[in-house]
Amino acid sequence: MHILELFGRIFLSVLFLAEGIRKFFFQEETIMYMEDFGVPEILFFPSIFVEIFFPLLLIIGYKTKIAALVMALFTLTVAIIFHTNFNSGMEMTFFLKDLAITGGFIIILINGAGLLSIDRMQKSKTK
């Protein structure tokens, strides 16, 4: 069952990794999209950092609770800023998807990474 914890962390993270990489290669259109919602260009590179760095931490299970907290806050913020046009069925779906993902990050925040993680290996060494 411990392998499922790892797969869960990977599945939650891969969406953000792919999106961070996409943003990096399509900077101009991403910045325009962000600005359409009132998000300043200065937040472009920090958003890429969050979408790549913290999911990598989650995958390897290092500083997992911190990474899960950052990702939960990031995902909830994205949902509120970009997906609250509830007149659009697709936007409602995106909003609910982001809430579900936020819930997954909260579960990791509470429970930690599990057995297959650097956090667990470090914890075992200190005992």
Residue pairs with C-beta under 8 A, 6 or more apart in sequence:
2 114
2 115
2 116
3 116
5 113
5 114
5 115
5 116
5 117
6 61
6 114
6 116
6 117
8 104
8 108
9 58
9 59
9 61
9 64
9 108
9 113
9 114
10 59
12 55
12 58
12 71
12 101
12 104
12 105
12 108
13 55
13 56
13 58
13 59
14 55
15 101
16 50
16 51
16 52
16 54
16 55
16 71
17 51
17 52
17 55
17 56
19 51
20 47
20 48
20 49
20 50
20 51
20 52
20 55
21 52
22 30
23 30
23 44
23 47
23 48
23 51
24 48
27 44
30 44
31 41
31 44
34 40
34 41
34 43
34 44
34 47
35 41
37 81
37 82
38 81
39 81
47 74
50 70
50 71
50 74
51 74
54 67
54 70
54 71
54 74
55 67
55 71
57 63
57 64
57 66
57 67
58 64
58 67
58 68
58 71
58 108
58 113
60 117
60 118
61 113
61 114
61 116
61 117
61 118
61 119
61 120
62 117
62 118
62 119
63 119
64 108
64 112
64 113
64 117
64 119
65 108
65 109
65 112
65 119
68 105
68 106
68 108
68 109
69 105
69 109
71 105
72 102
72 105
72 106
72 109
75 98
75 101
75 102
75 105
76 98
76 99
76 102
78 98
79 94
79 95
79 98
79 99
79 102
82 94
83 91
83 92
83 94
83 95
83 98
84 91
84 95
85 91
86 92
86 95
112 119
112 120
113 119
113 120
114 120
